Structure formats: C-alpha cells, structure tokens
Amino acid sequence: MNTSMSEKALLSSYVPPQEHSPPAYEEVQTKPAHAAISAQGTPALFPRECIFTYRLSHSHSYLGAKRDEPLFLVKTPRLLMGTGDILLLSGTDKLDTPLASAGALKIRSGSTCASQLRLKPRLGGSFTQPMDIDVTVGTKNKYQFTVPVGPANRPETFEWRQSTGELVRSLAGGFQYGMKLVRLDGPAGGSINSSHDGKVTVVGGDGKPIVAVFAAMRPQANNAKFHFMNEGATGELGEVFELAAMISFIRLFELQLSQGGVAIGPCFGSVARS
C-alpha cells in the first residue's frame, strides 16, 4: 500500500459491513445496553462508556468518554492495520507511561492463533510487575483470555464473541458489527436477571453474564463505542480485567476494521507466523 495515501482516500475506499446471520449464543435483550448495569460502583481506570477514534493513516488514535474529549492516547499501526502492535498510554501525551499493549494476531501452530497482551503496572495500582496474557482464538470466531479477578485474584476466563444482537444495535444506533465479552466462569441464569439489590444482569443465550460490549459507530466506520456492563461496570472484577478487556477490544476492533467490517476469522490471511 502506498504510505502516502491520504486519510480521505483510505476512508473513501472503505467497504461498509454487510449484514450476516447472527452467531450462536446471541443474547435475548429488550432493554438498552446502557440500562443493563448495576447502579453501584464504577470501573477503576476507565469510564463505563468509551469512544475509540481510530485515525487512519496516523500512528496515534484516541480513547475517551467523548469523541472530542480524549483521555488516553493509543499508538496504532499506520496504514497496515492488524499487523502491528498497539500501545495504550495512561494519558494523551505521547510520552505518558504505557498501561497495556497488544501484539498482532499470530499463528502459533496449525490453525491456532493468539495475540499477546502485556499489562503494565502503574503507581498505586493492584499489581507491581508486567503481566503477559494471551488472547487465544477458539471455534466460531471466539477470543478468550484468562486473568485474575477480584480481591482474591481468582483466575477467570472471558470470551469475546461476534455479535449483531440488540446490545450491539442499541450501542451503535442501528445495525452494525461488534462483539460482546462473556464471563465464562460467572453465574449462569436467564436472559435478564434481577437480584434483591436491584442489580440487572444481562446474559448471553447460554446463561453467562455479559461484562462488556463494543460496536462500530455510524457514520464514521473507524469509530467504535465500548461499554462495560454488569460486574465489568462496577469495578468488582478489578484493574487487571479492565486493562485486558480494553486493550483486547481495541485489538479486535482494529482487526474487524482491517477486514472491512466483516466477522474476523480465527486465522485470516494477514496474520503473521511466529
């Protein structure tokens, strides 16, 4: 690709995503995504809802509660999306300390793929040494990672699933592509659970709680909206979970964007071999 190509030219060549059949485990949801969270607590590091603005042809993108009020700078590959490392910084200056990074999706052996996340300790944070986590690819375009959660640091596995369901549609304001993050080791239940304390829990079709969701935004195909949900929105899963959820979201959205908005397969042609 010609590296001198303008951002306007890149956007004009973008192919909008086509509608496709919803994947398995689609959630049954009748309320807006924004209502499906507990009123208690907040995430430790990020707003409950964030907008990620991917700046095509630039090496710096931005993350914040509002598009015109960035809180974090994200160093992203210039032009060749999906093939380079992504770095999330603690502020909007390029010299701010890193919070997390995500490597390119690579073929490990056969059809097994993974992207390595590295979480960086921060002053006053909950961990003191860099933490390496793999996002591995399972069947039906599902991406898993395992991190310690809560005060006891109990390891739990989370899974990003392709989605075109109500959570994605309500977040993006209509049909658009996205993914939902499911807590595999969380309590199972129906499609919407209400406990005695008034907490509303939205779960997937297999009864597992959904702790985050993201969707591409219209009309700017290179923008995405991310929303913490349920235990992900209250801070109870902890800082490590929040960092892993956020940096993996940015990695996977960028992969979807590089594929023209279609569902990303587990090992598509542009991944590297390690």
N, C-alpha and C positions, 0 to 999 in steps of 0.2 A: 504493500500500500504506500502511496506517495505521502511521506510525512509532512509535506507542505500543504496538504489538502485542508481547506478551511473547515471550521466547525459547521458553518452553514451548509456546506456541501455534504458533510457527513450526515447531518440531520435530514437533508433532502433525500438521501439515498436509503434512509431507514425504512424497513418494511414493517408496517403495523402487524401486531399479532393477529392470527386468525383464530376464530372460535374453534374449540375442540371439545370432545366429550370429557366431562368431569372425571377425575381419577377415582380410584377406590377410596373408601373411608371418608367420603365427603360429609362435612358436618351438617346437622339439621339445625338451622338457626333462623329465628324470626325477629330478633332484636338487632339494632345497630351494634357494630363491634364495640363502639365507644361505651355502651352501657354495660357490657359484659365484663365488668371488673369490680373488685371489692372497693369500697369507699375508704378502707383503712390502708395506710402506708403508701409509700412511693418507691420507685427504683432508687438505688443508692447513687448511681452515676449518670443516668440519662433521664430525660423527660419520658413520661408514659408514651407520648406520641412524638415521633421524629419524622422529618422530611430529609431525604438524602437527594442532593442535587449532583448528578454525575455530569461533569463538564467535559464533554467530548473534545478531543484534541488538546486538552490541558492535563498537566500532571497533578493538579490539585483540585479536589472536589470538596463539598461541604455537607455537614450534618448539623441539624438544629431543630428546635421546636417549630420554627417558622422558616420559610424559604429565604426570606430577606434578613433573618437574624441567626446566622450560623454560630454554633457553639464549639464545633470540632472541625478540624481540617483533616481530610482523608487524602493521602497520597495514592494515586491510582495510575495504572499503566497508561501511557499516552498513545492513543490510536489503537494499538493491538490489544483490545480488551480480552480478558480471560486467560492471558498468557503470562502475566507478571504479578509480582507481589503487591499486596495492598497494605497500607500502614495507616492506622487510626491514631491521631495525636490527641493530647489532653486539652488542647486549645486550638485557636485559629491561626496561630503563628507557625511558620514552617520550622522554627527552632524549638517549639514546645516538645515536651517529652512524649515518647510513644506510650500508648495504652495497650495496643494489640496489633498483630499483623496476621495476614492470611496469605499462604503461598498458592501458586497456581495448582489447579487440579491435575494430578499426575497419575499415570498408570503404574501401579506397583508390581502386579503380576497378573498375567492373563487379562481378565476384564475387571479386575479390582482397581478402584481409583480412590484417591484420598487427597485432601488439601490440609496442610499442616497449619494450625493456628498457634500463635505464640502470644500469651498474655503476659504483660509486663507489670511488675509491682509498682505501686505508687506510694508516696508519703502518706502514712495514716491508713493505708489500705489493709485488706484482710489477708494478703499473702505477701511474702518477702522475697521470693525467688521466681525467676521467669518460669512459666508453666506452658509446656507443649501439649497440644491436644490435636488429634486427628479428626477431621470430618470425613467419614468414610461413606461410600456410596453403596446402598443396598438395592433391592429389586424395586421396580416401578418408580424409579426416579426419587428415591428417598435418601436423605442425607443425615447421618447420625453422628452425634458426639456425646461423650461421657465426661461429666465434670462433677466435682464435689459441691454439694448444695447445703445451705442452712448452717446453723451454728455447729452441728456435729460433723460437717464436711462429709456427709454420706454420698458416695458416688451414685449418680443417676444418669440415665441415658435419655437424650432428647432427639427428636427426629423431625427434620424439615420435610414436608410433603407438598407436592404440587397441588394447587387448588384453583378452582374457578367458582367456588361456592359463595354463599351470602356474606361471609366475613370479608372476603377479598372484594366483592362487588360493593359492599357498603363503605369500605375503606377508600376505594378508588372512585366512587361515584358512578358506578356502572360496570359493564363487563370489562375486565382487564385481567392480566395474568398475575399470579403471585404465589405465595407459599404460606403455609401455617406451620408453627412449631409445636409439636405434641410432646407432652411429658409422659414417656412410656412407663415410668415407674410410679406415676401418680395414681391416686384413687380412681377407680372406674365408676361410671354412673350412666345416666340418661343423657339426652342431647342438651338439656339445660337443667342444672341442679341449683336449688336454693337451700342454704343451710339455715340454722336457727338464728345466726347473727346477721342474716340478710345478704350474705355474700352470694353472688351469682356466678356459677361456673359453667362455661360453655365448653363442651367436649366434642370430640370427633365421633364418627359413626361407630367406632369400636369402643367408645366409652372413655377414652383417655383425654385428660384436660388439655386444652389449647392455651399455651402460655405466651404466644406471640404470633403475629401475622404481618405480612407485608404485601404490598400491591403496587404495581406500576401506576403512575398517575397520568391522566389526560389533561391537556393535550400534549404536554411535554413527555415524550416517551422515555427520556433519560432521567426522569424524576421518580422517586418511589416514596411511599408513605409506610412507616413502620409503627406498629402499635403493640406494646406489652399488654398482656391480658392475664386475668386470674392471678395465680401466685407470682407470675412474672411481673405484674404491675404493682405488687405490694412491697417488693424488696425482700420477701422472706426466703427466696431462693439464693440470694447472695450476690456479691460482686463478681465472682468468677462466672456464674451463669450469665449475668448481664453482659459481660465483655464477650463471652463466647457467642451468645445469641446475636449481639450487634455486629461483630466482625464477620460472622458466618453469613448473616443476612446480606451485608454489603458484597461479600464474595459471590454469593449465589445470585443476587440481583444483577451484578455485573456480568455473570455468565449468561443469564437469560437475555440481557440486553445485547450481548455479543452474538447471540443466536437469533436475533430478530424477534424476540419476544415469544418464541415457541418453547414448549416444555424441553428442558435440558435433559438429555440422556445421560446415563451414568459414565460413559466413556466416548465422548464425541471426538471428531477428527482433530480438533485443535489442541487437545491436551498433550502434555509432554510425557516422555517416558523417563522414569528415574533410574 
